[in-house]
Amino acid sequence: MTYDWLKAFHIIAVIAWMAGMLYLPRLFVYHCGAEVGSRQSETFKVMEQRLLKIIINPSMLATWALGLWLAWAGSWLSAPWLHAKIVLVLVLSGLHGFAVRWVRDFGQDQNRYSVRFYRIINEVPTVLMVAIVVLAVVKPF
């Protein structure tokens, strides 16, 4: 019973993390179009900071903690599919780290990237999510 509750909370945390990781780059796309110092730019700064600190960061931590707990509780630690999944979650976590940097850059009006860059980055979490879900559900190896 405890395992099922852990899994439910893990899935909830993953959904929240992914929602944020999909929305934040979209905010960056719109923020690129806002004039530095404008009211719109300042609004995007607040939105990006809040999304990161209130939703994305806590849900990433919960995802990791609960996921590792599930792996241990389910005796999955030696499973090859889990190793592949962890590598992909590490890549997603790395992207999260870059997003933290980009929020900081936008907050200081020092964005270095184009709208096109953020549109491409916006697709990366989706590709990772699909691969991670397939590994977790299908367990192909």
C-alpha positions as CSV (number, residue, x, y, z in Angstrom):
1,M,0.0,0.0,0.0
2,T,2.8,2.4,0.9
3,Y,4.5,1.7,-2.5
4,D,1.3,2.7,-4.3
5,W,1.1,6.0,-2.4
6,L,4.8,6.7,-3.1
7,K,4.2,6.0,-6.8
8,A,1.1,8.3,-6.8
9,F,3.0,11.2,-5.3
10,H,6.0,10.6,-7.6
11,I,3.7,10.8,-10.6
12,I,2.1,14.0,-9.2
13,A,5.6,15.5,-8.7
14,V,6.6,14.5,-12.2
15,I,3.5,16.1,-13.7
16,A,4.2,19.4,-11.9
17,W,7.9,19.3,-12.8
18,M,7.1,18.6,-16.5
19,A,4.4,21.3,-16.6
20,G,6.9,23.8,-15.4
21,M,9.7,22.6,-17.7
22,L,7.4,22.9,-20.6
23,Y,6.0,26.3,-19.7
24,L,9.2,28.1,-18.7
25,P,10.9,28.0,-22.1
26,R,7.6,29.3,-23.6
27,L,7.8,32.2,-21.2
28,F,11.4,32.8,-22.4
29,V,10.1,32.9,-26.0
30,Y,7.7,35.6,-25.1
31,H,10.2,37.4,-22.8
32,C,12.6,37.7,-25.8
33,G,10.0,39.8,-27.5
34,A,9.5,42.2,-24.6
35,E,11.5,45.4,-24.5
36,V,14.1,45.5,-21.7
37,G,12.8,47.5,-18.7
38,S,9.2,47.4,-20.0
39,R,6.3,46.5,-17.8
40,Q,5.8,43.3,-19.9
41,S,9.5,42.3,-19.3
42,E,9.2,42.9,-15.6
43,T,6.0,40.8,-15.5
44,F,7.8,38.0,-17.3
45,K,10.6,38.2,-14.7
46,V,8.1,37.7,-11.8
47,M,6.3,34.9,-13.6
48,E,9.6,33.0,-14.4
49,Q,10.9,33.4,-10.9
50,R,7.7,32.2,-9.2
51,L,7.3,29.3,-11.6
52,L,10.9,28.2,-10.9
53,K,10.8,28.7,-7.1
54,I,7.3,27.6,-6.3
55,I,6.6,24.8,-8.8
56,I,9.7,23.6,-10.7
57,N,12.3,23.4,-8.0
58,P,10.2,21.7,-5.3
59,S,8.6,19.3,-7.8
60,M,12.0,18.3,-9.1
61,L,13.3,17.5,-5.6
62,A,10.1,15.5,-4.8
63,T,10.4,13.6,-8.1
64,W,14.0,12.6,-7.3
65,A,13.4,11.7,-3.7
66,L,10.3,9.7,-4.4
67,G,11.7,8.1,-7.5
68,L,14.8,6.9,-5.7
69,W,12.7,5.7,-2.8
70,L,10.5,3.7,-5.3
71,A,13.6,2.3,-7.0
72,W,14.9,1.1,-3.6
73,A,11.5,-0.1,-2.3
74,G,10.7,-2.0,-5.5
75,S,14.1,-3.6,-5.8
76,W,14.7,-2.0,-9.2
77,L,18.2,-0.6,-8.5
78,S,19.9,-3.2,-10.7
79,A,17.4,-3.0,-13.6
80,P,19.0,-1.8,-16.8
81,W,15.8,0.1,-17.8
82,L,16.1,2.1,-14.6
83,H,19.7,3.0,-15.3
84,A,18.7,4.4,-18.7
85,K,15.8,6.2,-17.1
86,I,18.1,7.8,-14.5
87,V,20.5,9.0,-17.2
88,L,17.6,10.7,-19.0
89,V,16.3,12.2,-15.7
90,L,19.9,13.5,-15.1
91,V,19.8,15.1,-18.5
92,L,16.4,16.7,-17.7
93,S,17.8,17.9,-14.4
94,G,20.8,19.4,-16.3
95,L,18.3,21.3,-18.5
96,H,16.6,22.4,-15.3
97,G,19.9,23.8,-14.1
98,F,20.3,25.7,-17.4
99,A,16.8,27.1,-16.9
100,V,17.8,28.4,-13.5
101,R,20.6,30.2,-15.2
102,W,18.4,31.6,-17.9
103,V,15.9,32.9,-15.4
104,R,18.8,34.6,-13.6
105,D,20.0,36.1,-16.9
106,F,16.5,37.4,-17.8
107,G,16.2,38.8,-14.3
108,Q,19.4,40.8,-14.9
109,D,18.4,41.8,-18.4
110,Q,21.3,39.8,-19.8
111,N,19.6,37.2,-22.0
112,R,22.1,35.8,-24.5
113,Y,19.8,33.6,-26.6
114,S,17.3,34.0,-29.4
115,V,13.6,33.2,-29.7
116,R,14.6,30.3,-32.0
117,F,16.9,28.9,-29.3
118,Y,14.1,28.8,-26.7
119,R,11.6,27.3,-29.1
120,I,14.0,24.5,-29.7
121,I,14.8,24.1,-26.0
122,N,11.0,24.0,-25.4
123,E,10.9,20.6,-27.3
124,V,13.7,18.9,-25.3
125,P,11.7,18.2,-22.1
126,T,8.9,16.6,-24.3
127,V,11.3,14.2,-26.0
128,L,12.9,13.3,-22.7
129,M,9.5,12.8,-21.1
130,V,8.4,10.4,-23.8
131,A,11.6,8.3,-23.5
132,I,11.4,8.3,-19.7
133,V,7.7,7.2,-19.6
134,V,8.4,4.4,-22.1
135,L,11.3,3.1,-20.0
136,A,9.2,3.3,-16.8
137,V,6.1,1.7,-18.2
138,V,7.3,-0.8,-20.8
139,K,10.7,-1.6,-19.2
140,P,12.1,-2.7,-22.5
141,F,15.3,-4.2,-21.1
